[in-house]
Amino acid sequence: MKKVLRIFAVILIVLVVCITGLLIYVKVGLPNVGAAPEIKIKPTPELVARGEYLANHVNVCMDCHSTRDWTRFSGPVVPGTMGKGGERFGEELGLPGVYYARNITPAGLGEWTDGEIFRAISAGVSREGKPLFPLMPHPYYGKMDSTDIVALVAYLRTIKPIKNQVPESEPSFPMNFIIHTIPQKPTFQKRPDTSDVVAYGAYLVNAGTCEHCHSQKTKEGKLIPGMEFAGGVEFGLPTGVLRSANLTPDDETGLGLWSREAFIQRFKAHDPATGYQAQTVKSAEQQTIMPWTMYSGMSEHDLGAIYSYLKTLKPVKNPTVRFSPSKSEIAHK
């Protein structure tokens, strides 16, 4: 009996040593995406303009890295807060920990090299070598054309500096270990010619991270096979629960009966450039995290390309209640 206990104790010690060693490796040895590239970007007007278009209307970096007015529909960006960071994303949203959007104005990134910003966007590793939680969707950005990442960096260097000290993000266990395994070396892809509307649409859908919000995932964060772009992802809001739309071409629950013109108009109807002003959202009324005012700035050609690509997806029937007001809001109403 004593011999059996000794064997069991040895096995237990070996397991503890192995697990401890593995955890130390994950914490210290990962992420391993390589050093930041040694680049110095020349901010030409054309490059900055491209970066501005991407950051504000395609990648919508300013969606998370600015302050949004949630008293109005779609939470438009509060003027004067562009890029200052500080937005909190916590466990009340179903996230494994508390995360803060970084200050990406020159006041926040002033000590960063161009290569360090480039690596953070495309591989998800900070200047200090820390992993970035994929709420900042670097796995998608790492599949873009590297010239578009360069354009984003060039633009960020030009926005108004805003001093704003942002708290450190705090992943909860076990995400504080898992997060180190998420960043990967980018697999850049050449941006398709804009005349190939389906291929170019696929590129924009990736850059806009549509799959990120419109595809249901497992608790481990993996896509549920067969439910890609089918919507139904839940987002907890102060006034209730929002569920993302089905973007597949299903006739009953998706975009199957939508025309190209109707799809484009759905976005352009929220364009501040044409006079749109977001309305105040009253108690128990539907709110959305979809940054309509940002995406509305995309060109009609680009929106049409996105539509063309989405129409090639496999239709998935997924009836969804888009918004359910909270009980407290219903009672208040």
Sequence and secondary structure as in RCSB ss.txt:
>XXXX:A:sequence
MKKVLRIFAVILIVLVVCITGLLIYVKVGLPNVGAAPEIKIKPTPELVARGEYLANHVNVCMDCHSTRDWTRFSG
PVVPGTMGKGGERFGEELGLPGVYYARNITPAGLGEWTDGEIFRAISAGVSREGKPLFPLMPHPYYGKMDSTDIV
ALVAYLRTIKPIKNQVPESEPSFPMNFIIHTIPQKPTFQKRPDTSDVVAYGAYLVNAGTCEHCHSQKTKEGKLIP
GMEFAGGVEFGLPTGVLRSANLTPDDETGLGLWSREAFIQRFKAHDPATGYQAQTVKSAEQQTIMPWTMYSGMSE
HDLGAIYSYLKTLKPVKNPTVRFSPSKSEIAHK
>XXXX:A:secstr
 HHHHHHHHHHHHHHHHHHHHHHHHHHHH               HHHHHHHHHIIIIIS HHHHSS B TTBTT 
 B TT TT    EE GGGT SEEEE    SHHHHTTS HHHHHHHHHH B TTS B  TTS HHHHTTS HHHHH
HHHHHHTTS          EE TTHHHHGGG            TTSHHHHHHHHHHHTTHHHHHS B TTS B T
T TT    EEEETTEEEE    S  TTTSSTT  HHHHHHHHHTT GGGT    B  TTS      HHHHTTS H
HHHHHHHHHHTTS         EEE HHHHHH 
